[in-house]
Amino acid sequence: MLIIDIQKRLGDTLLEVNSALPTFGVSAIFGRSGAGKTSLVNILGGLAIPDVGRIQLGDRVLFDGQRNINLRPEQRATGFVFQDARLFPHYSVRGNLNYGRPRQPNQRLFDTVVALLGLDKLLKRYPAALSGGEKQRVAIGRALLTEPELLLMDEPLASLDLPRKQELLPYLQRMAAELKLPIVYVSHSLDEILQLADHMLVLDSGKMVLNGPLEQMWDSPLLRPWQTAQEQSSLISAKVIETVASYEMSRLALNREISLWVNQLLPQGELIRVRIHSNQVSVCRERPQASSIRNVLPVTLQGIEPSNSGQYVSLRLDLAGSVLWANITRWALDELQLKVGEQFFAQIKGVSLTSADIAAA
Ligand SMILES: Nc1ncnc2c1ncn2[C@@H]1O[C@H](COP(=O)(O)OP(=O)(O)OP(=O)(O)O)[C@@H](O)[C@H]1O
């Protein structure tokens, strides 16, 4: 565990975090501008000092105010990746990658990182001849080659345009999946977090308001301010149990009886996280016959929440133990006379799920 129990006054804001993050996978730090995300990451890396508290990574104490322990950044074994790549312009890519490596560098790790980040063809180039996305890949490689025990990434995609972001995301996904290294990842983007993170900590005005596994945090009402009705969604993890190559569809098992078809060919046996937009889910009392919709799934109504605009309501449904949200009009709610505890069917179009909605879990 990465134990964080700190306080720091930042002007008018008191940053106060008391939490534990897992020491595997990607933990996203999310929140509004000025919430304290960068300050928290700087504190973890030793670039800023808390007023009081303790930070412990596994059994290593990085900071303990009471015991006067404050490891310097280089003693903490943390790698940093910032918004801008901060490469040395007079060093080649190879020179940048070698900067800050241990005295007896691990050649196998060098080869792995170069392959993982697709840097082999860039090694002789200088930063001026790299695109923004390529520079960030080098910055990430350089951080990994310092052989850190914790990688801190402060909005590494924020300075890139959308095509460059999309170019870099698969590298980050591969890196997160293949390296056994905890990553703390600051982001403004729920889309990015969906693609990368396993865990999410949300800060609001310096206070931690959410902290837990991504699926459990995803539909929290506290995240609503970031989501328009079109963006409201549920997040469900499931294993790929069947693929139909001729139709490019895959079936995900939600439990022994219930499964979800998605319009992607996915690797058999892989655990997948899928986002289902609430506007793409409709409900019906009877199972429709001969429908074009692939997914007609039994659900139980757990709750009905009004929307801000009052035009529609959000139904909280139990789908094989996972939460599924459906937005329907108030008119439909009145007509169907839905009551909490009732069982009926949810319909989800397989084609409503795109690659941006699907990530490895
Ligand atoms: N050294 C400091 N002294 C005084 N106030 C500070 C200091 N550092 C940060 N702050 C303030 O603390 C708050 C949190 O800043 P921080 O940069 O950590 O937020 P953030 O969530 O990373 O924001 P952004 O998403 O805009 O980068 C802001 O209001 C900022 O002005």
Ligand as a Chemical Component Dictionary entry (heavy atoms), coordinates in Angstrom:
data_LIG
# 
_chem_comp.id                   LIG 
_chem_comp.type                 NON-POLYMER 
_chem_comp.pdbx_formal_charge   0 
_chem_comp.three_letter_code    LIG 
# 
loop_
_chem_comp_atom.comp_id 
_chem_comp_atom.atom_id 
_chem_comp_atom.alt_atom_id 
_chem_comp_atom.type_symbol 
_chem_comp_atom.charge 
_chem_comp_atom.model_Cartn_x 
_chem_comp_atom.model_Cartn_y 
_chem_comp_atom.model_Cartn_z 
_chem_comp_atom.pdbx_ordinal 
LIG N1  N1  N 0 3.067  27.036 -2.736  1  
LIG C1  C1  C 0 1.807  27.468 -2.732  2  
LIG N2  N2  N 0 1.434  28.518 -1.970  3  
LIG C2  C2  C 0 0.172  28.963 -1.948  4  
LIG N3  N3  N 0 -0.822 28.380 -2.640  5  
LIG C3  C3  C 0 -0.511 27.351 -3.411  6  
LIG C4  C4  C 0 0.812  26.827 -3.506  7  
LIG N4  N4  N 0 0.803  25.782 -4.362  8  
LIG C5  C5  C 0 -0.467 25.643 -4.786  9  
LIG N5  N5  N 0 -1.245 26.580 -4.217  10 
LIG C6  C6  C 0 -2.707 26.709 -4.397  11 
LIG O1  O1  O 0 -3.247 25.490 -3.974  12 
LIG C7  C7  C 0 -4.326 25.091 -4.803  13 
LIG C8  C8  C 0 -4.045 23.726 -5.419  14 
LIG O2  O2  O 0 -3.067 23.840 -6.436  15 
LIG P1  P1  P 0 -2.629 22.616 -7.362  16 
LIG O3  O3  O 0 -1.702 23.137 -8.406  17 
LIG O4  O4  O 0 -2.130 21.517 -6.499  18 
LIG O5  O5  O 0 -4.022 22.204 -7.986  19 
LIG P2  P2  P 0 -4.359 21.229 -9.202  20 
LIG O6  O6  O 0 -5.525 20.432 -8.764  21 
LIG O7  O7  O 0 -3.141 20.490 -9.614  22 
LIG O8  O8  O 0 -4.779 22.255 -10.324 23 
LIG P3  P3  P 0 -4.624 22.153 -11.942 24 
LIG O9  O9  O 0 -5.547 21.068 -12.357 25 
LIG O10 O10 O 0 -5.071 23.510 -12.385 26 
LIG O11 O11 O 0 -3.185 21.866 -12.227 27 
LIG C9  C9  C 0 -4.489 26.207 -5.813  28 
LIG O12 O12 O 0 -5.489 27.083 -5.349  29 
LIG C10 C10 C 0 -3.141 26.881 -5.841  30 
LIG O13 O13 O 0 -3.256 28.237 -6.165  31 
# 
loop_
_chem_comp_bond.comp_id 
_chem_comp_bond.atom_id_1 
_chem_comp_bond.atom_id_2 
_chem_comp_bond.value_order 
_chem_comp_bond.pdbx_ordinal 
LIG N1  C1  SING 1  
LIG C1  N2  SING 2  
LIG C1  C4  DOUB 3  
LIG N2  C2  DOUB 4  
LIG C2  N3  SING 5  
LIG N3  C3  DOUB 6  
LIG C3  C4  SING 7  
LIG C3  N5  SING 8  
LIG C4  N4  SING 9  
LIG N4  C5  DOUB 10 
LIG C5  N5  SING 11 
LIG N5  C6  SING 12 
LIG C6  O1  SING 13 
LIG C6  C10 SING 14 
LIG O1  C7  SING 15 
LIG C7  C8  SING 16 
LIG C7  C9  SING 17 
LIG C8  O2  SING 18 
LIG O2  P1  SING 19 
LIG P1  O3  DOUB 20 
LIG P1  O4  SING 21 
LIG P1  O5  SING 22 
LIG O5  P2  SING 23 
LIG P2  O6  DOUB 24 
LIG P2  O7  SING 25 
LIG P2  O8  SING 26 
LIG O8  P3  SING 27 
LIG P3  O9  DOUB 28 
LIG P3  O10 SING 29 
LIG P3  O11 SING 30 
LIG C9  O12 SING 31 
LIG C9  C10 SING 32 
LIG C10 O13 SING 33 
# 
